C-alpha cells in the first residue's frame, strides 16, 4: 500500500511539474527509483518511514533546498548527499547516526539542521545541537588530530557504612579493611576498566551517606555517569529513595544495585522485578561481600559491560580538548576564573566560544571541573570538588552553627574555614562569597532579613530545631490542602520551600519540618507542615484573602516539584467538616467537567457537593486571580520569579479552570507541569 501510494504521488508530481513531494509516513523500506528522475524538486519529505539506506542517486536531485529524512532507520548517510549544495534545511532527527560525515561542512548554504535524538559521538551530541557553525568549528579542530574520550564518572551512592568505600578499594586492588572509617563527605579516586579492546578511565566518586550531607550530593550528581547504589541489610533499606534520587539528579543514568555484606546478611534481598519495571534504568542486581569476595567478580564484569556501552566513553574529542583537560588536571589551584580558563583553551588551540562552552559541560560531567551558569557562580570553574565539599561540610557540621540552630554569621566563616593541619588548600574571603552563593543556589541556606536577628547572616534550614515551637492558629477556620507524595518524598522539599518563602516567615516560627508564613498584603497566615513518615505536606491558611495565599503557596510547591524528574504528587482537598477525609483535586475537576454533582469520598458517611468543595479553594471572582497575578510578579526574591514571568500568558479565556480562574490551560501544562517532549513532524 505504501509503495503504491508513493508511486502515485511521484507520477502526479512528474505530470504536474511539482517542486515539492511528500512521501512521509508511508512505511517505505526503500525509495522507488522513479523519485530520482524528479530533478525539479526543491523539497522532499521522507520523514517517518522504514528506510535503512539512502541511495547514492540522491545526488541527482540537485535543486533540493529542503530535505527531511527524520525518524527512519538510517545509521549512515552517503557522502553524495553532501554534494547537494543548494540545501538550506536538512532534517535528520531521530535516526541511528553515531557520526556525521565531515563533508557536511561543504553544505555552505545550510541554515537549519535538525539532528536531535541521534546517538552521536562524532561530533559530540551536545555540540552538534548547537548547529552548523559549531559543527564546522568541531571538524576544523579535528584536522590536528582526534582521540576517543574513554573516560566516565562512576558514582557510588547509598546509606552510610553500607560498604561503598570498601567496594571502591577492591576495584583498585586494595585489601579489605573491616575497620574502614565512614566517609566524611566525598572521596574521589581512579580505576581503569581494562578489556581486550580498550581501557576506560573511571573517576570514582564515593559519597558519604550521612543524612545531613545528602543535600550537597546534588552539586556533583551528573547525567552522563554510571551509578552504583550500595545497600545492605542492617536496617530498613530505602532503595526507592536512592533510585528516585538518581532519577532526579542523574537523568536516568544507568545504575547497578549492589546488595552488600552478604556474608553477614545472606537473606537480604529486594523485589527485583518490581524495581526493574518501575526504574528501567536499573541494569542489574548483585550480591557481594567485600570481606569474602563473594559476588565481586560478577559485579566487576557487569561494570565493564555497562562502561563499554556508555556513549560518553566513545565520544571523539579533538586533541586540543585533551590538552585543556590535562592542563586543568595538572593545576594546583582549587578553582580557575573564566578568563584564565579561556586563556588555557586558547593556548591549547580551542578557540571557538561554542567549543569552549561544550567542553566545560563535558568536564563537569566527568568531574574534572564543577561549573554553574548562575551569575554569582559563573565566573569560576572549580577544579577540586573537595575544596567545595570540605567548606560546606565544615559549615554544616560547625558546633557554633548547630548550637545556633542553623544561623550562620558570615563573619564567622573566617574562623570556620581557617586553615587546618592537613588541608590541601586555604580559603580566602573571596572564596567565602562563592561557597555561600553555591549553598544558596542549591537552597541549602538563605539570607536572614535585616528585620530579623541581624544583617549579614544566613540560615541553614536543615539545622533548624526539630521541635515545633508553640504558637496560636485557628485551624477550624483554615482552608486546607494536602500534597501526598506517592513513592518518593524528597528530603529537601521542606527546607527548599522555607528558603523560597523566607521573606514571609512570621515571628521566626520555623522548625525542621515546618513554617508559619504571613503576608500583610493579603492579611493571611499559613501553617505548612511536612510529615516524612506519611510522605505528605499539609497547608492550612486563614485570613482575609486566604484563597489567594493558598494559591500562591500551591503554585510554589508545583514549581519545586518540577525540579524532581518524574515526581508523583497527589493534590488532595480535605473535607471542611472532617479534615481526615480527603478527595483528589483532579477528581473534583473531572467530576465538575463531566457534570457529576456529588462525590462520596472514601471513609465518608455522606456525599459532598463537587461545586462546594471546589468553591472552598477556588477564587470567588476574577479579581482574586488578578490579585494573585500581581503578587506573583513581585515575588522574584521569594522564589516565584519563574512563575511571575510566565503568568501573563496563562490568564486567557478557556473552558478549564484552576483556582477558579479562566486560564490558558495549555500554557500551564507546558510550563508548570511539563511533559516529556516528543518529535515534531518534518524535523
KAQUI-V77353 format. One record per run of one state. SS is the DSSP state (~ for helix, > for strand, _ for the rest). FROM is the first residue (numbers start at 1). TO is the last residue. If there is no record, write none. Layout:
ss | from | to
SS | FROM | TO
SS | FROM | TO
//
This chain:
ss | from | to
_ | 1 | 1
~ | 2 | 16
_ | 17 | 19
> | 20 | 22
_ | 23 | 32
~ | 33 | 37
_ | 38 | 42
> | 43 | 45
_ | 46 | 55
~ | 56 | 60
_ | 61 | 65
> | 66 | 68
_ | 69 | 78
~ | 79 | 83
_ | 84 | 88
> | 89 | 91
_ | 92 | 98
> | 99 | 99
_ | 100 | 101
~ | 102 | 106
_ | 107 | 111
> | 112 | 114
_ | 115 | 120
> | 121 | 122
_ | 123 | 123
> | 124 | 124
~ | 125 | 128
_ | 129 | 131
~ | 132 | 144
_ | 145 | 145
> | 146 | 148
_ | 149 | 150
> | 151 | 158
_ | 159 | 163
~ | 164 | 171
_ | 172 | 185
> | 186 | 194
_ | 195 | 198
> | 199 | 207
_ | 208 | 210
~ | 211 | 217
_ | 218 | 224
> | 225 | 231
_ | 232 | 238
~ | 239 | 250
_ | 251 | 254
> | 255 | 259
_ | 260 | 271
~ | 272 | 278
_ | 279 | 281
> | 282 | 287
_ | 288 | 295
~ | 296 | 309
_ | 310 | 310
~ | 311 | 314
_ | 315 | 315
> | 316 | 318
~ | 319 | 329
_ | 330 | 334
> | 335 | 337
~ | 338 | 348
_ | 349 | 352
~ | 353 | 366
_ | 367 | 369
> | 370 | 370
_ | 371 | 379
> | 380 | 382
_ | 383 | 384
~ | 385 | 397
_ | 398 | 398
~ | 399 | 403
_ | 404 | 406
> | 407 | 409
~ | 410 | 416
_ | 417 | 428
~ | 429 | 441
_ | 442 | 445
> | 446 | 447
_ | 448 | 456
> | 457 | 459
_ | 460 | 460
~ | 461 | 463
_ | 464 | 474
~ | 475 | 477
_ | 478 | 478
> | 479 | 485
_ | 486 | 491
~ | 492 | 500
_ | 501 | 501
~ | 502 | 504
> | 505 | 511
_ | 512 | 513
> | 514 | 519
_ | 520 | 523
> | 524 | 531
_ | 532 | 535
> | 536 | 543
_ | 544 | 545
~ | 546 | 561
_ | 562 | 568
> | 569 | 575
_ | 576 | 577
> | 578 | 584
~ | 585 | 593
_ | 594 | 597
> | 598 | 599
_ | 600 | 607
> | 608 | 609
~ | 610 | 615
_ | 616 | 621
~ | 622 | 632
_ | 633 | 640
~ | 641 | 649
_ | 650 | 656
> | 657 | 658
_ | 659 | 660
> | 661 | 662
_ | 663 | 664
~ | 665 | 671
_ | 672 | 683
//
